[in-house]
Amino acid sequence: HDVSDRMSTVQAAKELQTSVPVIGVLRERKLIGTALDHRGVSRRMLEQFKNRYVLTHEIVLRTRFTHVTVTAALKAAGIAPAFAIMKNNRGTDQLAWDRLEVERFISENPPRSRM
């Protein structure tokens, strides 16, 4: 592997706006590298993941929904999570969603106005 294709798990967490433990689970599932790979995360695989999936926190940042309301709003729009990543510290599932479906949802639900 080319070392320039690597980033640390901390960098990957910032890129996905998530936590390092979430990155660890994604590596264990071989979605952005592997847990056995001690050189961090593959930039190429992270980009492929971002093109295919979006995490709940990004949706919250880009819409008028909160972490509490976004899952119900997406499900009401007929969008199911692609997969659960892990439970967060509140005991709720951290979810990944199909990016194409969510981008359509976001375009139909513009963000709350910033004051």
C-alpha distances in whole Angstrom, upper triangle without the diagonal:
4,6,9,7,8,12,14,16,19,18,17,21,22,21,22,25,25,25,22,23,23,19,19,21,19,16,18,19,15,16,14,11,12,15,14,10,12,9,11,11,9,11,11,12,15,16,17,18,20,21,23,24,26,27,31,30,29,32,35,34,34,37,41,40,39,37,40,41,38,37,41,41,38,39,43,41,40,36,35,32,29,28,29,26,28,32,32,34,37,37,36,33,30,29,27,29,28,27,30,32,32,32,35,37,36,38,41,41,41,40,43,44,43,46
4,5,6,7,11,14,17,19,17,17,21,21,20,22,25,25,25,22,24,24,20,21,23,20,18,21,21,18,18,15,13,15,17,16,13,13,10,12,12,9,10,11,13,15,16,17,19,20,21,23,24,26,27,31,30,29,32,34,33,33,37,40,40,39,37,41,42,38,38,42,41,38,40,43,42,41,37,36,33,30,30,30,28,30,33,33,35,38,38,37,34,31,30,28,29,29,28,30,33,32,32,35,37,36,37,40,40,40,39,42,43,42,45
4,5,5,9,11,14,16,15,15,18,19,18,20,23,23,23,20,23,22,19,19,22,20,17,20,21,18,18,15,13,15,17,16,12,12,8,10,10,9,10,12,14,15,16,18,19,20,22,24,25,26,27,30,29,28,31,33,32,33,36,39,39,38,36,39,41,38,37,41,41,38,40,43,42,41,37,36,33,30,30,30,27,29,32,31,33,36,36,36,33,30,30,27,29,29,28,30,33,33,32,36,37,35,37,40,40,39,38,41,42,40,43
4,5,8,11,14,16,13,14,18,18,16,19,21,22,23,20,23,23,19,20,23,20,18,21,22,19,19,15,14,17,19,18,15,14,11,11,11,9,8,10,13,13,14,16,18,19,20,22,23,24,25,29,28,26,29,31,30,30,34,37,37,36,35,38,39,36,36,40,39,37,39,42,40,40,36,35,32,30,29,30,27,29,32,31,34,36,37,35,33,29,29,27,28,28,26,29,32,31,30,33,35,33,35,38,38,37,36,38,39,38,41
4,7,10,13,15,13,12,16,16,14,16,19,20,21,19,21,20,16,18,20,17,15,19,19,16,15,12,11,14,16,16,13,13,10,10,8,6,5,7,9,10,11,13,14,15,17,19,20,21,22,26,25,24,27,29,28,28,31,35,34,34,32,36,37,33,33,37,36,34,36,39,37,36,33,32,29,26,26,27,24,26,29,29,31,34,34,33,30,27,26,23,25,24,23,25,28,28,27,30,32,31,32,35,35,35,34,36,38,36,39
4,7,9,12,10,10,13,14,13,15,18,18,18,15,18,17,14,15,17,15,13,16,18,15,14,10,10,12,14,14,10,10,7,6,5,5,6,8,10,10,12,14,15,16,18,19,20,21,21,25,24,23,26,28,27,28,31,34,33,33,31,34,35,32,32,36,36,33,35,38,37,36,32,31,28,26,25,25,22,24,27,26,28,31,31,30,28,25,25,22,24,25,23,26,29,28,27,31,32,31,32,36,35,35,33,36,37,36,39
4,7,8,6,7,10,11,10,12,15,15,15,12,15,15,12,13,16,14,13,16,17,15,14,11,11,13,14,15,12,11,8,6,5,6,6,10,11,9,12,14,14,15,17,19,19,19,19,22,21,20,24,25,24,25,29,32,31,30,28,31,33,30,30,34,34,31,34,37,35,35,31,30,27,25,24,24,20,22,25,24,26,29,29,28,26,22,23,21,23,24,22,26,28,26,26,30,31,29,31,34,33,32,31,33,34,33,36
4,5,5,6,9,10,11,12,14,13,12,10,13,13,10,11,14,13,12,15,17,15,15,11,11,13,12,14,11,9,7,5,6,9,10,13,13,11,14,17,16,16,19,21,20,20,19,22,20,20,24,25,24,25,29,31,30,29,27,30,32,29,29,33,33,31,33,37,36,35,32,30,27,25,24,23,19,20,23,21,23,26,27,26,24,21,22,21,24,25,24,27,29,27,27,31,31,30,32,35,34,33,31,33,35,33,35
4,5,5,6,9,10,10,12,11,9,6,9,10,6,8,11,10,9,12,14,14,13,10,10,11,11,13,11,10,9,6,6,10,11,14,13,11,14,16,14,15,19,19,18,18,16,19,18,18,21,22,22,24,27,29,28,26,24,27,29,26,26,30,31,29,30,34,33,33,29,27,24,22,21,19,16,16,19,18,19,23,23,23,21,18,19,18,21,22,22,25,27,25,26,29,29,28,31,33,32,31,29,31,33,31,34
4,5,5,6,9,10,10,9,8,6,10,11,8,10,13,13,13,16,18,17,16,13,14,15,14,17,15,13,12,9,10,13,13,16,15,13,15,18,16,16,20,21,19,18,16,19,17,17,21,21,20,22,25,28,26,25,22,26,28,26,26,30,30,29,31,34,33,33,30,28,25,24,22,21,17,18,19,17,19,22,23,22,21,18,19,19,22,24,23,26,28,25,26,30,29,27,30,33,31,30,28,29,31,29,31
4,5,5,6,9,10,10,10,9,13,12,10,12,15,14,14,17,19,17,16,13,14,16,16,18,16,14,12,9,9,11,10,14,14,11,13,16,15,14,17,19,18,17,16,19,17,16,20,21,19,21,24,27,26,25,23,27,28,26,26,30,30,28,31,34,33,33,29,28,25,24,23,22,19,20,21,20,21,24,25,24,23,19,20,19,21,23,21,24,26,24,24,28,28,26,28,31,30,29,27,28,30,28,30
4,5,5,6,8,8,9,8,11,10,7,10,12,11,11,14,15,14,12,9,11,13,14,16,14,14,12,9,7,9,8,11,11,8,10,13,11,11,14,16,14,14,13,16,15,14,18,19,18,19,23,25,24,23,21,25,26,24,24,28,27,25,28,31,30,30,26,25,21,20,19,18,15,17,19,18,20,23,23,22,20,16,17,15,18,19,18,21,23,21,21,25,25,24,26,29,28,27,25,27,29,28,30
4,5,5,6,5,5,5,9,8,6,9,11,11,12,15,16,15,14,11,13,15,15,18,16,16,15,11,10,12,12,15,14,10,13,15,13,12,16,17,14,13,11,14,12,12,16,17,16,18,21,23,22,20,18,22,23,21,21,25,25,24,26,29,28,28,25,23,20,19,18,17,14,14,16,15,17,19,20,19,17,14,15,14,17,19,18,21,23,20,21,25,24,22,25,28,26,26,23,25,27,26,28
4,5,5,6,8,9,12,11,10,13,15,14,15,18,19,19,17,14,16,18,18,21,19,18,17,13,12,14,13,16,15,12,13,16,14,13,16,18,16,14,12,14,12,11,15,16,14,16,19,22,21,20,18,22,23,21,22,26,26,24,27,29,29,29,26,25,22,21,21,19,17,18,19,17,18,21,22,21,19,16,17,16,18,20,18,22,23,20,21,24,24,22,24,27,25,24,22,23,25,23,26
4,6,8,10,11,14,12,10,14,16,14,15,18,18,17,15,12,15,18,18,21,19,19,17,13,11,12,10,13,12,9,10,13,11,9,13,15,13,12,11,14,12,11,14,16,14,15,19,22,21,20,19,23,24,21,22,25,25,23,26,28,27,28,24,24,20,20,19,19,17,18,20,19,21,23,24,22,20,16,16,15,16,18,16,19,21,18,18,22,22,20,22,25,24,23,21,23,24,23,26
4,5,8,10,12,10,9,13,13,11,13,16,16,16,13,11,15,17,17,21,19,19,18,14,12,13,12,14,12,9,10,12,10,8,11,13,10,8,8,10,9,8,11,13,12,13,16,19,18,18,16,20,21,18,18,22,22,20,22,25,24,24,21,20,17,16,16,15,13,15,17,16,18,20,20,19,16,13,13,11,13,14,13,17,18,15,16,20,19,18,20,23,21,21,19,22,23,23,26
4,7,10,12,10,10,14,15,14,16,19,19,19,16,15,18,20,20,23,22,21,20,17,15,16,15,17,16,12,14,16,13,11,15,16,13,10,8,10,7,7,11,11,10,12,15,18,17,15,14,17,19,16,18,21,21,19,22,25,24,25,21,21,18,18,17,16,14,15,16,14,16,18,19,17,16,12,13,12,14,17,15,19,20,16,17,21,20,18,20,23,21,20,18,20,21,20,23
4,7,9,7,8,11,12,11,14,16,16,17,15,14,17,18,17,21,20,20,19,16,14,16,16,18,16,13,15,17,14,12,16,16,13,11,8,9,7,9,12,12,12,15,17,19,17,16,13,17,19,16,17,21,21,20,22,25,24,25,21,20,17,17,16,14,11,12,13,11,13,15,16,15,13,10,11,11,14,17,16,20,20,18,19,22,21,19,23,25,23,23,20,22,24,23,25
4,5,5,7,9,10,11,13,15,16,17,15,14,16,17,16,19,19,18,18,14,14,17,17,19,17,14,17,19,16,15,19,19,16,14,11,12,11,13,16,16,15,18,20,22,20,18,15,18,21,19,19,23,24,22,24,27,27,27,24,22,19,19,17,15,11,11,12,10,11,14,15,15,14,11,13,14,17,20,19,23,24,21,22,26,25,23,26,28,26,26,24,25,27,26,28
4,5,5,6,9,10,10,12,14,15,14,13,14,14,12,16,15,14,15,11,11,15,15,18,16,14,17,18,16,16,20,20,17,16,14,16,14,16,19,19,19,22,24,26,24,22,19,22,24,22,22,26,27,25,27,30,30,30,26,25,21,20,18,16,12,12,13,12,13,17,17,17,16,13,15,15,19,21,21,25,26,23,25,28,27,26,29,31,29,29,27,29,31,29,31
4,5,5,6,9,10,10,13,14,14,13,14,14,12,15,15,15,16,13,13,16,18,20,17,15,19,20,16,17,21,20,18,17,14,15,15,17,19,20,20,23,25,27,24,22,19,21,24,22,21,25,26,25,26,29,29,29,25,23,19,19,16,14,10,9,10,10,11,15,14,15,13,11,13,14,18,21,21,25,26,24,26,29,28,27,30,32,30,30,28,30,32,31,33
4,5,5,6,9,10,11,12,11,11,13,13,12,16,16,16,17,13,12,15,16,18,15,13,16,17,13,14,17,17,14,13,10,12,12,14,16,17,18,20,22,24,22,20,16,19,21,19,18,22,23,21,22,26,26,25,22,20,16,15,13,11,7,7,9,9,12,14,14,13,11,8,10,11,14,17,18,22,22,20,22,25,24,23,27,28,27,27,26,27,30,29,32
4,5,5,6,9,10,10,9,8,10,10,10,13,13,13,13,10,9,11,13,15,12,10,13,14,11,13,16,16,14,13,12,14,14,15,18,19,19,21,23,26,24,22,19,22,24,22,21,25,26,23,25,28,28,27,23,22,18,16,14,13,9,10,13,13,15,18,18,17,15,12,13,12,16,18,18,22,23,21,22,26,25,24,27,30,28,29,27,29,31,30,33
4,5,5,6,9,10,10,9,10,9,7,11,11,11,13,10,10,13,15,17,14,13,16,17,14,16,19,18,16,17,15,17,17,18,21,22,23,25,27,29,27,25,22,24,26,24,23,27,28,26,27,30,30,29,26,23,19,18,15,14,10,10,13,13,16,19,18,18,15,13,15,14,18,20,21,24,25,24,26,29,28,28,31,33,31,32,30,32,35,34,36
4,5,5,6,9,9,9,10,9,8,12,13,14,16,13,12,14,16,18,14,13,17,16,13,15,18,17,15,15,13,16,16,18,20,21,22,24,26,28,26,24,20,23,25,22,21,24,26,23,24,28,28,26,23,20,16,15,12,10,7,8,11,12,15,17,16,16,13,11,12,12,16,18,19,23,23,22,24,27,26,26,30,31,30,31,30,32,34,34,37
4,5,5,6,5,6,8,8,9,12,13,14,15,12,10,12,13,14,11,10,13,13,10,12,15,14,12,13,12,15,16,16,19,20,21,23,25,27,25,24,21,23,24,22,20,24,25,22,23,27,26,25,21,19,15,13,11,11,7,10,13,14,17,20,18,17,14,12,12,10,14,15,16,20,21,20,22,25,24,24,27,29,28,29,28,30,33,33,36
4,5,5,6,5,5,5,5,9,9,11,12,9,8,10,12,13,10,10,14,13,11,14,17,16,15,16,15,18,19,20,22,24,24,26,28,31,28,27,24,27,28,26,24,28,29,26,27,31,30,29,25,23,19,17,15,14,11,13,16,17,20,22,21,21,18,15,15,14,17,18,19,23,24,23,25,28,28,28,30,32,32,32,31,34,36,35,38
4,5,8,9,8,6,5,8,10,12,14,12,11,13,16,17,13,14,17,16,14,17,19,18,17,18,17,20,21,22,24,26,26,28,30,32,30,28,25,27,29,27,25,28,30,27,27,31,31,29,26,23,19,17,14,14,11,12,15,17,20,22,20,20,17,16,16,15,18,20,21,24,25,25,27,30,29,30,33,34,34,35,34,36,38,38,41
4,5,8,8,7,8,11,12,15,16,14,12,14,16,16,12,13,16,14,12,15,17,15,14,16,16,18,20,21,22,25,26,27,28,31,29,28,24,26,28,25,23,26,27,24,25,28,28,26,23,20,17,14,11,12,9,12,15,17,21,23,21,20,16,15,14,13,16,17,19,22,22,22,24,27,27,27,30,32,32,33,32,35,37,37,40
4,6,5,5,7,10,10,13,14,12,10,10,13,13,9,11,14,12,11,14,16,14,14,17,17,20,21,21,23,26,26,27,29,32,30,29,26,29,30,27,25,28,29,26,27,30,30,28,24,22,19,16,14,15,12,15,19,20,23,26,24,23,19,17,16,15,17,17,19,21,23,23,24,27,28,28,30,33,32,33,33,35,38,38,41
4,6,8,10,13,12,15,15,13,10,10,11,11,7,8,11,9,7,10,12,11,11,13,13,17,18,18,20,23,23,24,26,29,27,26,24,26,27,24,22,26,26,23,24,28,26,25,21,19,16,13,12,13,11,14,18,19,22,24,23,21,18,15,14,12,14,14,15,18,19,19,21,24,24,24,27,29,29,30,29,32,34,34,38
4,7,9,12,10,13,12,9,6,6,8,8,5,5,9,8,7,10,12,12,12,14,14,18,18,18,20,23,23,23,26,29,28,27,24,27,28,25,24,28,28,25,26,30,28,27,24,22,18,16,15,15,13,16,19,20,23,25,24,23,19,17,16,13,16,16,16,19,21,21,21,25,25,25,27,30,29,30,29,32,34,34,37
4,7,9,7,10,9,8,6,6,9,9,7,8,12,11,10,13,16,15,15,17,18,21,22,21,24,26,26,27,30,33,31,30,28,30,32,29,27,31,31,28,30,33,32,31,27,25,22,19,18,18,15,17,21,22,25,27,26,25,22,19,19,17,19,19,20,23,25,24,25,28,29,29,31,33,33,34,33,35,38,37,40
4,5,5,8,10,9,8,9,13,13,10,12,15,15,13,17,19,18,18,20,19,23,23,24,26,28,28,29,32,35,33,32,29,31,33,30,28,32,33,30,31,34,34,32,28,26,23,20,18,18,15,17,20,21,24,27,25,25,22,20,20,18,21,22,22,25,27,27,28,31,31,31,34,36,36,36,35,38,40,39,42
4,5,7,10,9,9,11,15,16,13,14,18,18,16,19,21,21,20,21,20,23,23,24,27,28,29,30,33,35,33,31,28,31,33,30,29,32,33,31,32,35,35,33,30,27,24,21,19,18,15,16,19,20,22,25,24,24,21,19,20,19,22,23,24,28,29,28,30,33,33,33,35,38,37,37,36,38,41,40,42
4,6,9,9,11,13,16,17,15,16,20,20,19,22,24,23,23,24,24,27,27,28,30,32,32,34,36,39,37,35,32,34,36,34,32,36,37,34,35,39,38,37,33,31,27,25,22,22,19,19,22,24,25,29,27,27,25,23,24,23,26,27,27,30,32,31,33,36,36,36,39,41,40,41,39,42,44,43,46
4,6,7,8,10,13,15,13,14,18,18,17,20,22,22,22,24,23,26,26,27,29,31,31,32,35,38,36,35,32,35,37,34,33,36,37,35,36,39,38,37,33,31,28,25,23,23,19,21,24,24,26,30,29,29,26,24,24,23,26,26,27,30,31,31,32,35,36,35,37,40,39,40,38,41,43,42,44
4,6,9,11,14,16,15,16,19,20,19,21,24,24,24,25,24,27,27,27,30,32,31,33,36,38,37,35,32,35,37,35,34,38,38,36,37,41,40,39,35,33,29,27,25,24,21,22,24,25,26,30,29,29,27,24,25,24,27,28,28,32,34,32,33,37,37,36,39,41,40,40,39,41,43,41,44
4,7,9,11,14,13,14,17,18,18,20,22,23,23,24,24,27,26,26,29,31,30,32,35,37,36,35,32,35,37,35,34,38,38,36,37,41,40,39,35,33,30,27,26,25,22,23,26,26,27,31,30,30,28,25,26,24,27,28,27,30,33,31,32,35,36,35,37,40,39,39,37,40,41,40,42
4,7,9,12,11,11,14,16,15,17,20,20,20,21,20,23,22,22,26,27,26,28,31,34,32,31,29,32,33,31,30,34,35,32,34,37,36,35,32,30,26,24,23,22,19,20,23,22,24,27,27,27,24,22,22,21,24,24,24,27,29,28,29,32,33,31,34,36,36,35,34,36,38,36,39
4,6,9,8,7,11,12,12,13,16,17,16,17,17,21,20,20,23,25,24,25,28,31,30,29,27,30,31,28,28,32,32,29,31,34,33,32,29,27,24,21,20,20,17,19,22,22,24,27,26,26,23,20,20,18,20,21,21,24,26,25,25,29,29,28,30,33,33,32,31,34,35,34,37
4,5,5,6,9,10,10,12,14,15,16,17,18,22,22,21,23,26,25,26,29,32,31,30,28,32,32,29,29,33,32,30,31,35,33,32,28,27,24,21,21,21,19,21,24,24,27,29,29,28,25,22,21,19,21,20,20,22,25,24,24,28,29,28,30,33,33,32,31,34,36,35,38
4,6,5,6,9,10,10,12,14,15,16,17,21,20,19,22,24,23,23,27,30,29,29,27,31,31,28,28,32,31,28,31,34,32,31,28,27,24,21,21,22,19,22,25,25,27,30,30,28,25,22,21,18,20,20,18,21,24,23,22,26,27,26,27,30,30,30,29,32,33,32,35
4,5,5,6,9,10,11,12,14,16,18,22,22,20,22,25,24,24,27,31,30,30,28,32,32,29,28,32,31,28,30,33,31,30,27,26,23,20,21,22,20,23,26,26,29,31,31,29,26,23,21,18,19,18,17,19,22,22,21,24,26,25,27,30,30,30,29,32,34,33,37
4,5,5,6,9,10,11,12,14,16,19,20,18,21,24,23,23,26,30,29,28,26,29,30,27,26,29,29,26,28,31,29,28,24,23,20,17,17,19,17,20,23,24,27,29,28,26,23,20,18,15,17,16,15,18,20,20,20,23,25,24,26,29,29,29,29,32,34,33,37
4,5,5,6,9,10,10,11,13,16,17,15,18,20,20,20,23,26,25,25,23,27,27,24,23,27,27,24,26,29,27,27,23,22,19,16,16,17,15,18,21,21,24,26,26,24,21,17,16,13,15,15,14,17,19,18,18,22,23,22,24,27,26,26,26,29,30,30,33
4,5,5,6,9,10,11,13,17,17,15,17,20,19,19,22,26,25,25,24,27,27,24,24,27,26,23,26,28,26,26,22,22,19,17,18,19,18,21,24,24,27,28,28,26,23,19,18,15,15,14,12,15,18,17,16,20,21,20,22,25,25,25,24,27,29,29,32
4,5,5,6,9,11,14,17,18,16,18,21,21,20,23,27,26,26,25,28,27,24,23,27,26,23,24,27,25,24,21,20,18,15,16,18,17,20,23,24,27,29,28,26,22,19,17,14,14,12,11,13,16,16,16,19,21,20,22,25,25,25,25,29,31,31,34
4,5,5,6,8,10,14,15,14,15,19,19,18,21,24,23,23,21,24,24,21,20,23,23,20,22,25,23,22,18,17,15,12,13,14,13,17,20,20,24,25,24,22,19,15,13,10,11,10,9,12,15,14,15,18,19,19,21,23,23,24,24,27,29,29,33
4,5,5,6,9,12,13,11,13,16,15,15,18,21,21,21,20,23,23,19,19,22,21,18,21,24,22,21,18,17,15,13,14,16,14,18,20,20,24,25,24,22,19,15,13,10,10,10,8,11,13,12,12,16,17,16,18,21,21,21,20,23,26,26,29
4,6,8,11,15,16,13,14,18,17,16,19,22,22,23,22,25,24,20,20,23,22,19,21,23,21,20,17,17,15,13,15,17,17,20,23,23,27,28,27,24,21,18,16,12,11,9,7,9,12,12,11,14,16,15,17,19,20,21,21,24,26,27,30
4,7,10,14,16,14,14,18,18,17,19,22,21,22,21,23,23,19,18,21,20,17,18,21,19,18,14,14,12,10,12,15,15,18,21,22,26,26,25,23,19,16,13,10,8,6,5,7,10,10,11,13,15,15,17,19,20,21,22,25,27,28,32
4,7,10,12,11,11,14,15,15,16,20,18,19,17,20,19,16,15,18,17,14,16,19,17,16,13,12,10,8,10,12,12,15,18,18,22,23,22,19,16,13,10,6,5,5,5,8,10,9,10,13,14,14,16,18,18,19,20,23,25,26,30
4,7,8,7,7,11,12,11,13,16,15,15,14,17,16,13,13,16,15,12,15,18,16,16,12,12,10,9,11,12,12,15,17,17,20,20,20,17,14,11,9,6,5,6,5,9,10,8,9,12,12,12,14,17,16,17,16,19,22,22,26
4,6,6,7,9,10,11,13,16,14,13,11,14,14,11,11,15,15,12,15,18,17,17,13,13,10,10,10,10,9,12,13,13,16,17,17,14,11,8,6,5,6,9,9,12,12,10,12,15,14,13,16,18,17,18,17,19,22,22,25
4,6,5,6,9,10,11,13,10,10,7,10,11,8,8,12,12,10,13,15,15,16,12,12,9,11,11,10,11,12,13,12,15,14,15,12,10,7,6,7,7,11,11,14,13,10,12,15,13,12,16,17,15,16,15,16,20,20,23
4,5,5,6,9,10,12,10,9,7,11,12,9,11,14,14,13,16,18,18,19,16,16,13,15,15,13,13,14,14,12,14,14,15,13,12,9,9,10,11,14,13,16,16,12,14,17,15,13,17,18,16,16,14,15,18,18,21
4,5,5,6,9,12,11,11,10,14,14,11,12,16,15,13,17,19,18,19,16,16,14,15,16,15,15,16,17,15,18,18,19,16,15,12,11,10,10,12,11,14,14,10,11,14,13,11,14,16,14,14,12,14,17,16,20
4,5,5,6,9,8,9,9,12,11,8,10,13,11,10,13,15,14,16,13,14,12,14,15,15,16,17,18,16,19,19,19,16,15,12,11,10,9,11,10,12,12,8,9,12,10,8,11,13,11,11,10,12,15,16,19
4,5,5,7,6,6,6,9,9,7,10,12,11,11,14,16,15,17,15,16,15,17,17,17,17,18,17,16,18,17,18,15,15,13,12,13,12,15,14,16,15,11,12,15,12,10,13,14,11,11,9,10,13,14,17
4,6,8,8,8,9,13,13,11,14,16,15,14,18,19,18,21,18,19,17,19,20,19,19,20,20,18,19,19,21,18,18,15,15,15,15,17,15,17,17,13,13,16,14,11,14,15,12,11,8,10,12,12,15
4,7,8,10,12,15,13,11,14,16,14,13,17,18,17,19,17,18,17,19,20,20,20,22,22,20,23,22,23,20,20,17,16,15,14,15,13,15,14,11,10,12,11,7,10,12,9,8,6,9,11,11,15
4,5,8,11,13,11,9,12,14,11,11,15,15,14,17,15,17,17,19,21,21,21,23,22,21,23,22,23,20,19,17,16,16,15,16,14,15,14,11,11,12,9,7,9,10,7,6,4,6,10,11,14
4,7,10,11,9,9,12,13,11,12,16,15,15,18,17,19,19,21,23,22,23,24,23,21,23,21,23,20,20,19,18,18,17,19,18,19,17,14,14,15,12,9,12,11,8,7,5,4,8,10,13
4,7,8,6,5,9,10,8,10,13,13,13,16,15,16,16,19,20,19,20,21,20,18,20,18,19,16,17,16,15,16,15,17,17,18,16,13,14,15,12,10,13,13,9,10,8,8,12,13,16
4,5,5,6,9,10,10,12,14,15,16,18,17,17,16,19,19,18,19,19,17,15,17,15,16,14,15,14,14,16,16,19,18,20,18,15,17,18,15,13,17,16,13,14,11,11,14,15,17
4,6,6,7,10,10,11,13,15,16,18,16,15,14,17,17,15,15,15,14,12,13,11,13,10,11,10,11,13,14,17,17,20,18,15,17,19,16,15,18,18,15,16,14,14,17,18,20
4,6,7,8,10,12,13,14,16,17,16,16,15,18,18,16,17,16,14,13,14,11,12,10,11,12,13,15,16,19,20,22,20,17,19,20,17,17,20,19,16,18,16,16,19,20,22
4,6,6,6,9,10,11,12,15,14,14,14,18,18,17,19,19,17,16,18,15,16,13,13,14,13,16,15,18,18,20,17,15,17,18,14,14,17,16,13,15,14,14,17,19,21
4,6,5,6,9,10,11,13,11,12,11,15,15,15,16,17,16,15,18,16,16,13,12,12,11,12,12,14,15,16,14,11,14,14,11,11,15,14,11,13,12,13,17,18,21
4,5,5,6,8,10,11,9,9,8,12,13,12,14,15,14,14,17,15,15,11,10,10,9,11,10,13,14,16,13,11,15,15,12,13,17,16,14,16,16,17,21,22,25
4,5,5,6,9,10,9,10,11,15,15,15,18,18,17,17,20,17,17,13,13,14,12,14,13,15,17,18,15,13,16,16,13,14,17,16,14,17,17,17,21,23,26
4,5,5,6,9,9,10,12,15,17,17,19,20,20,20,22,20,20,16,16,16,14,15,13,15,15,16,13,11,14,13,9,11,14,12,10,13,14,15,18,21,23
4,5,5,7,5,7,9,12,14,14,17,19,19,19,22,20,20,16,15,14,12,12,9,11,12,13,9,8,11,11,8,10,13,12,11,14,14,16,20,22,25
4,5,5,5,6,8,12,13,14,17,19,19,20,22,20,19,16,14,15,12,13,11,12,14,15,11,11,14,14,11,13,16,14,14,17,18,20,23,26,29
4,5,7,9,12,15,17,18,21,22,22,23,25,23,22,18,18,18,16,17,14,15,17,17,13,12,15,14,11,14,16,13,13,16,18,19,23,25,28
4,6,9,12,14,17,18,21,23,23,24,27,25,24,20,19,19,16,16,13,13,14,13,10,10,12,10,8,11,13,10,11,14,16,18,22,24,27
4,6,10,12,15,17,20,22,23,24,27,25,24,20,18,19,15,15,12,12,14,13,9,10,13,12,10,13,15,13,14,18,20,22,25,28,31
4,7,9,12,14,17,19,20,21,24,23,22,18,16,15,12,11,8,8,11,10,7,8,11,10,9,12,14,13,14,17,18,21,24,26,30
4,6,9,11,14,16,17,19,22,21,19,16,13,13,10,10,7,8,11,12,9,10,14,14,12,15,17,17,17,20,21,23,27,28,32
4,5,7,10,13,14,16,19,18,17,13,10,10,6,6,5,7,10,12,10,10,14,15,13,15,18,18,18,20,21,23,26,28,31
4,7,10,13,15,17,21,21,19,16,12,11,7,6,5,6,9,11,10,11,14,15,15,17,19,20,20,22,23,25,29,30,33
4,6,9,12,14,18,18,16,13,9,9,6,6,7,9,12,15,14,14,17,19,18,19,22,23,22,25,24,27,30,31,34
4,6,8,11,14,15,12,10,6,6,4,6,9,12,15,18,16,16,19,21,19,20,24,24,23,25,25,26,30,30,33
4,7,9,13,14,12,10,7,5,6,7,10,13,15,19,18,17,20,22,21,22,25,26,25,26,25,27,30,30,33
4,6,10,11,9,8,6,5,8,10,14,17,19,22,21,20,23,25,24,24,27,28,27,28,27,28,31,31,34
4,7,8,5,5,4,6,9,12,15,19,21,24,23,21,24,26,24,24,28,29,27,28,26,27,30,30,33
4,5,5,6,6,6,10,13,16,20,21,25,24,21,24,26,24,24,27,28,26,27,25,25,28,28,30
4,5,8,9,10,14,17,20,24,25,28,27,25,27,30,27,26,30,31,28,29,26,27,29,28,30
4,6,9,10,14,17,20,23,25,28,26,24,27,29,26,25,29,29,26,27,25,25,28,27,29
4,7,9,12,16,19,22,24,27,26,23,27,28,26,26,30,30,27,29,27,27,30,30,32
4,7,9,13,15,19,21,24,22,20,23,25,22,22,26,26,24,25,24,24,28,28,30
4,6,10,12,16,18,21,19,18,21,23,20,21,25,25,23,25,23,24,28,28,31
4,7,10,14,15,19,18,16,18,21,19,19,23,23,21,23,21,23,26,26,29
4,7,10,12,15,14,12,16,18,16,16,20,21,19,21,20,22,25,26,29
4,7,9,12,12,10,13,16,15,15,18,20,19,20,20,22,25,26,29
4,6,9,8,7,10,12,11,12,15,16,16,18,18,21,24,25,29
4,6,6,6,9,10,11,12,14,16,16,18,19,22,25,27,30
4,6,5,6,9,10,10,12,14,15,16,17,20,23,24,28
4,5,5,6,9,10,11,13,14,16,17,21,24,25,29
4,6,5,6,9,10,11,13,15,17,20,23,25,28
4,5,5,6,9,10,10,12,13,17,20,21,25
4,5,5,6,9,10,11,12,16,18,20,24
4,5,5,6,9,11,13,17,19,21,25
4,5,5,6,9,11,14,17,20,23
4,5,5,6,8,11,14,16,20
4,6,6,9,12,14,17,20
4,6,10,12,15,18,21
4,7,9,12,15,18
4,7,9,12,15
4,6,8,12
4,6,9
4,6
4
